[in-house]
């Protein structure tokens, strides 16, 4: 196997700077199998010969190399995907494939849809009879992109398409059938509830970064429980959000490649630039090279990407598309009035914060009764870092509706052991639950609550009860913080500066990060900066409550401590 095209691709690229970190890790793991050093798995020479023969019978339907065989046109990473996905098998059972989930993160113009279409054709010719193939995508037209590519390749390959008895394939608008084995491929229209009941031997989820929820993927995987040789392909470019199903798949694959999670069924090629160079996209060609393996083999694509980079440098409105779709970098343009880059926020995440003995300040953003409510706590540590904890409360009976409308998986958040999202009440928020949580903060974290900030609009009654200490409970110092630009500008600016300087710390909290991602800011006529709820892309209550808490911290600590060096305009 060391002479196979897939192995040679790995051998020639595993040590190069043009190969991103996680692709190198996957290459090394697979090469060990190809070299025969793994006791459990091996690469089947017979299956590889079968793939090579099929690719010699398939022809490129269009493009620069139209009319050439796919064997001659296949790029290095494609050989690796084909060989790893189909030919890597158990030593003691050569008919059982090792990999069940193939994750491909790769930029546009790298033939990802064409690659999956070719794989489907190979599987048409090699899978058991009556197998079912499906594709899912954010909408029906995207799902049918694979169907179009399959049809074009088949119709351009007469020795595959035709036989002495007639055409081997039935190509219809709604499905493609390989008649000799009665294998059927169906592109599915997107749905959030109607994909159950399928029995896919093979499925492909395309443009997963644009899926609002992971349901289509999970529905396909659930249908494969009784399949011996199940296979699923997850493919996408980056999208300018962190809360999409593809990021979850990528994060999981990285943990597998880092060996923090053991899952031998995952094969992942993650063509995204290493974190150490991702900020150098304007002048470091490695950013493009690590994200676009095909550009290293096809000159025309490389030259086109350089033109697109030049435009993105000159025209700010073109940057988001270039960085997300051609560099696999999550980016939110300044032109969208983003409060802060969510990647800067995520860089401040820590494993654990010791709150014991800290003096803290709470901020409340009690929105409408049927909407999200948030309680945030901030304090400082010995190094003058701002520490933060933010909890969201949502109506228990509106979880599914909110998940669908806001495209946020609240159900998963409420089930998390971290308890950062709490469902309470029914159709509306149960304020006594929120108040009980606040009263329990000192015991839970071992802190001293110095003051509680609130906005009069929705929190006045709650603030009065907390201050009075109803029912014999402790009374708290509550302070009204008006949500006005002149009041919130200093803490909004302070919080952003501390995040940018890496002096902001919080524990893992995905919904908190989503709130930061959603937050958009505007300036008033006096150039006061504030987070604008109406212009934000989604819920920002956790950010707003944090800013309210930071306001109290700033008044009590920052303005009276020379070690805090922040400009307040």
N, C-alpha and C positions, 0 to 999 in steps of 0.2 A: 504493500500500500504506500510505501514511501515514494513511489514514482507517480502516484496519482496527482491529478491537477489540484485537488483540494489540499493535499499535504504539501505540495510544492508552494502553493500560495501562502500557507501558514509559515512554512520554513523561510520563505523570502521576505516575509513582512513582520514576523513576531518580534524582531528586535529593532524595527525602524521607528523613528519618531512620528512618521505619518500614520502609524497604527495606534488608535486610542487604547488607554489602559485596559478597559474591560474586554475589548476584542482580543488583546494579547492574552489575557487570562483564559478566555474561552479557547483560543487557539492552542495554548499549551496543554490544556486538559484533553482536548480532542486528539492532538498529535500523539499523546501517550497511548491512547487507544489504537490509533493507526499504526504505531510502531510495534504493536503486539505486547505492550508492557502491562496492560490491565488484565487482571485475573477474571474479571466478570464480563467484560465487553470486548468486542472485536469489530472491525470493519469488514463487511462481506465483499469479497472480490467478485463473487457471482452477481450480486445485486448491482455493484458498480459497473460491471461489464454490460449489464442490462440497461442501465441509465445511459451509458455512453452510446450504445446502439440506437436507443430511442432518439437521443439528441442529434444523431447523424441523419435521422429520417425526418426531423422537424426543420422547417425553414422560417427564416425571419420574414414576417409579412410586409414590413415597411421600415422606413428610416434609413440611416446611412449605410446599413449593411443588408438591405432588402435582397432576398434571394439566396443569401448564404445560409448554411446549416447552423442550427443553434449550437452544435458541437464546436464550431469555429468562432461563434460570436459570444459564447458564454464567458462572463468575467470571473475573476478569481473568487470574489465573495460568493457568487452564485454557485460555483462548483462546491464551495465549502458547505453552503446550505443544502444543496441536493444530496451530497455525499453523507453529511452528518445526519440529516433528517431521515433518509431512506435506508442507508447502508450500515449504520451503526446498530449492531444487534447484540443479543446475549450470546455468550460463548456456548452455553448448554442448550440454547433454543434459537437457532439462526432465523426462525420465522418471526421472532418477537423483537420489535424495535426498542432501542433504549429510550429515545426521546419521544415525549408525548406533547410537549409544548415548545414551540419555536418562536422566539421573540426577535423581531427584526426592527431595530430603530435606525432609520437611514433617511437621508434627505431626498427631496425631489430630484428628478432626472437621474436616479440611480436604478431605475427599472424594477422597483419593488413589486408593483402590481404584475408586471410581466414575469417576474421570477416566480410568483405564486401561481400564475396561470400555467407556466411550464411545469411546475410541480404537480398541478392538478392533472395535466395531460399524462405525465409519467404514471401517476397513481391510477388514472383511468385504465391504463394498460397493464397494471401490475397488481391491483387490489382484488380481493375476492369478489365473486359475483354478488349482486344485489347491494353493494355498498352505496351509502348515501353521502354526498358531499354538499356543503352549504357555505355560503359567504354572507357575512353580516357587515353592515357599515352604518354610519350616521343617517343615511337616507338611501332610498331605493336606487337612485341613479349611480351613487358611488358603489353600491353593492354589485351593480351590473357591469362595472368597469372590468372586473375579472372575467365575467362572462364574455364581454366583447373581445378581450385579449385572447381567451381560449378559442373562441370561434375563428378569429383571424389567423391564429397559428395553424389550427387544424385545416382550415380551408386552403392554406398556402402549402400544405404538406400532403400531396396526392397519395403517397404510399401508405400514409396513416389513415387518411380520410376515406379512400376508396378500397374496395376489394372486388374480386370477380363476381361476388353475389350482390354487389351494391354498396352503398355508403355505410360505413361502420358507425358513423355518428348521426344522431338526429339533433339538429340544432334549431331550437325554437326560442321565441322571445323569453319565455319563462323558465326554461331549463335546457340542459344539454344532456343527452343520453348516449352512452357507449353501448350499442346494441348487443355485441357478442357476449358481454358479461352482465348486461342489464344494470349498469352502474349509472346513477343519475346525479347530476349536479344542479342545484337550485340556488340562485341568488335571492336572498330574503329581503323584503322591505323592512325598514327599521320599525321596531315596536318596543314598548316598555313592558308588555305583558303577554304577548301572543307567540312566543318562540319556544315555549315548553312543548314537550311531546315529540320533538324531533329525535332521531337516532343517528347522529352524524358519525360516520367513520372518520371523516376528515372535515374540518371547518377552517375558514379564514375570517378573522375579524380585521377589516381594513380601516385605516384612518381612525384608530381607536382613541387618539387624542381629542377627537371631536365628539366622542360619545358623551352624553350628559351623565349616564350612570353605567355601571358595569354589567347590568342585567343581561344584555345580549350574549356577552362572553360566558357568563355563569350558566345561562340557559343551555348553551351549546355544550359546555363541559359536563353539565348534569346529565345530558342525553347520552354521554359517552360511557357511562358507568359500566355497561355490559359489553363494551367493545374491547376485544383483545388487543388490537393494534390501533388504538386511538391516536389521533394526531391533530393538533390545533396550531394554527399560525396566527400570531398577533403582530401586526405590522402598522407602522405609523411614523410620521415625522413628529417633531415637537409642536406644541401649540402654546400660545402665550398665557397659559394658566398652569397652576400646580395641582389643581383639584380635578384631574380627569383620570379615567381608568388606566390610560396608558402609563402615566407617571407611577401609578401603583404597581403595574406590571414590571416596569423598569427598575423601580426600587427593590422589588422582590428579587429580580434577576441579579442585581448587584450584590445583594446579601448572599445569594447562592454562590456567585463567583468569588466573593470574599470569604466563603466557607463559614459564615456566621449562621447560615441555615443550610441544612442538608436536604437536597432535592435533586436526585440523579436524573429526573425526567425533563429538566430544563436545558434547552440550548439557546443561548442568547448572543446575538451580535449587535452590540450597542455602539453604533457609529456616532458618537457625540464627542466634541473636543474635551480634552482633559481640563479640569478646573484651573490648573496652573496657567493655562494659556487662553482660556475663553474670553478674557477681557481684552486680549490683544488682536481682536478680529480685524481691526482696521489695517494693520501692517504685518501681521504674522500669517504667512500662507498656510502654516500647519493647521490653523483653525478650520479652513476649508478642506484641506487634505484629509484630516481625521474624520470628517463628517461625510465625505463624498468619495468612497473608494473607486467608483467608476471613473471619476475625473482624473485619477492617476493613470488610467489606461486609455482614455479617449480624449485626445487633445482638444477637440471642439467643445466638449463640455467644460473643460478646465478654463478655456478662454472666455466662455460665456459667463461662468461664475465670477471671473475677475471683473467683467463689465458690470455685473450686478452689484458686486462689492463697491466699485467706484461710485455707482449711483447711490447706494445706501449711505456712503460717507458724505456725499454732497447733499442728498435730499433726506432729511430726517424722517419724513413720513414713509419712506421706503424701507426703513431699518427693521421694523418689526417683522415684516414679511421675509426679508433677507435672512435675518438672524434665526428666526424660528424654522423657516422652511428650507434654507440652504446651509445653515450652520448647526442646526439642532441646539440652539441656545434659547432658553426661555427669556423673553424680553418684552417689556411693556414700555412703549415709547413715552418720552417726556411730553410729547404733544397731546397725550391723553390725560394730562394733569394727574399722573399717578403720584400718590403721596410719597411712597418710597418703594424701591425695587424689593419685591418679596424675597429675592435671593439674599439681600443684605440682612433681612430679618432672620431668615433661616440660619444664617451664619452665626447668629447670637444664641442659638438653641444649645442648651446644656443638658446633661443627663439628670442631674439632681440639684436642687437648691435647698440649702439648710436655712429654714426660716426661724429657727429657734432663737428667741430673745430679741427678734427684730421689732423695731417700731414701724408700723405700716400705716398706709393711707388707702382707703377704699374709694372707688368711683362707681357710681350706679348709673346705668343707662336703661331706665325702665320705659320701654317703648309701649306702643299700643298693647292692650291686653291680649290680643290674639297674635302678637308678633314676638320676636326674640327679645329677651331681656338679658342684661349682662352685669356681672359684678366683677370688678378687677381690683387687685391688690398690688401695691408697689411699695418698695422700701429700698434701702441702700445697703451695700456690704462694706467690708473694711477697705476695699479698693475704690470706693465711690462709684461702683457700677450700680445702675438701676436694676433692681430685681422685679419681676412681674409674674403675676398669676391671674388668669382670666377664665371665668366660668360663664357658660351660656345656659339660659333656661328657655325651653321651648314648650308650647302646648302639646300635651301627650297625644291628643287625638288628631293633631294636624301634621304629624311627622311625615307621612307618606305624601300628602299634598304639597308640603313645603319642599320635600326632597325633589319632587317632580318639577315644581315651578322654579325653584331656585337652583336646580341642578347640583345639589349638595346631598351627600348620602348621610342624612341625619340619623337614620336607623343604625348605621354602623357606629356613629359617634356615641349614641346613647348606650350602646352595648359595650363600649370600651372600658377596660378596667381603670383607666386613668381618671374617669369621672369628671371630665372637663365639660361635658354637655349633659344637662339634667332635664329630663322630661317630667313635667308636672301639670296638674290640672287636667282639663279636658279640651274643650275648644278654645279656652283662654288660659293665660298664665295664672297659676295659683300663687298670689303674692305672699301669703303666709309661709309657703315653702321657701321663697326667696329670703324672707326676713329671718326664718329659722336658720337658714344656711349662714347668713351674715352673723347671727348671734353665736354660731358654733365655730367661727373662724379662729378665734383666739385659742380655744382648746385644741382644734384640729391641727393648727400649724405651730402652736407655741409662740404666738406673737402678741404684741400689744397694739390694739387699734387706736391710733391717735385721733383720727377724724374720718368722717364719711362725707364725700362730696356727692351732690345730687343736682339734677335739673328740676326746677319747680314744675315743669309741664305735666309729667306723669308720675313723679316720685314724691310729691308733697306729703300725701297721707302716710306712705311708708316711712318717710324721713321723720315725721312727727311721732309715729309709733316707736321707731328706733331710739329717738331722743328721749321719749318719755319712759321707756322701759316698761311697756305694758305687761301686766301679769306678774309684776315683781321682778322682771328681768332687768339686767344692767342697762342703764341709759348711756347713749353714745353722743359724742360731739358731732352734730351734723351741720354741714355748711352748704348753702346754696351756691352752685356754680352755674352761672347763666351760660347757655350755649350760644355765645355771641363771639364774633371774630375778635373783637377787642380784648375779650377775656381769655379766649382759648389759644390765641396766637402764640404767646410765650411757651406754654407747655407743649403745644403741637410742634414748635420749632425745636424745643429742647429734646423731646423724644426722638425726633428724626436725627438730630445731631449725635445723640448717644448711640443710636442704632448704627449709624454710619461709622462711628469710631469704635464699634465693637464693645461698647460699655453698657450694653443692655443684655440682660440674661432672662431666659424663660425656659421652662421645661417643655418637652414635646407636646404640641397642641395643634393638630392639623387645622381645626376650625379657626383658631386664632390666626394662623398663617393665611387662611383663605380671606378672613376679614381684612388683613393688611393688603392682600392682593386686590381686593375690591375697592379699597379706599381711594377716592379721588379728592383732590383739594383745589380750592380756589382762593383768590385774593380779593379783599374788599377794596374800596377806593383809597384806603390808607395803606395798602400793601400788607394788610394783616392776613396771615395764612390760617386757613381752617379746613377741616375735613367736611366736605359737603355731602350730606346723606343723599340728597336728591340726585346728584350727579354721579354718585358711586355706582359700581356695577352690581352690587348685591349688598348683603348685610354687612354693616361696619360697627355694630353695637359694641363689640369687644374692644375695638380700637378707640371708640369714643369714650367708653368707660375708663379705659387706661389713661387717656388724655386728661380726663377729669381727676383721676387719682394723682397723676403727675402734677397737675395744677396745685393740689394741696401740698405735695412733696416740695414743689418748687417754692411755694410761699413760706413754708415752715423750715426747710432745710437749705435749699440751694441759695436763696437770696441772703441767707445768714451764714454761708460757709464759703470762704474764699477759694477752697479747693475745687469747687465746681466752676469751671471756666466755660460759661456759655454766654453768647451774646444775645441779649434780649432787645429787639428793636422796638 
